[in-house]
Amino acid sequence: ATTCRNVAENLGSSSSLKDLFYALKVNHILKCKVDRGVFQDTASRLKATVNDASTLVDIYYTIGSLVLIKDQAPDVDVLLADADGTFHSIKALSQSDGRWRYSSDNPESSTYAAGLALEALAGVISLASSEIDQSR
């Protein structure tokens, strides 16, 4: 009961993207009773920030959270208006050697970042309101 209260508090507040993501993951496991309006507000905030996310980690947490909301509250609108643009933003961080950068201003790359990018890309595809350009 205490954990579910903490989940609801995190979802209802202006928590960081990381906190929202993990609160939704915990909720996915515990199946806490969260009001549909909380999911709607959270999804709305996340959709508003997805285009402003500047790092791979921020994109990963935002897209991952929207996918978790889609699973937990299927009637809440989580579809991305510009899935192609989001897909392109993630793809722009890829490198020819299969590694990915964490942000466009940071040349550091890793295979861990590749895992985050691939999960985020899969999430974008599942949240696309229309079909993603197949050439990507």
Buried (B, 14 or more C-beta within 10 A) or exposed (E): EEEBEEBBEBBBEEBEBEBBBBBBBBBBEEEBEBEEEBBBBBBEBBBEBBBEBEBBBBBBBBBBBBBBBBEBBEEBEBBBEBBBEBBBBBEEBBEEEEBBBBBEEEEEBEEEBBEBBBBBBEBBBBBBEEEBEEEE
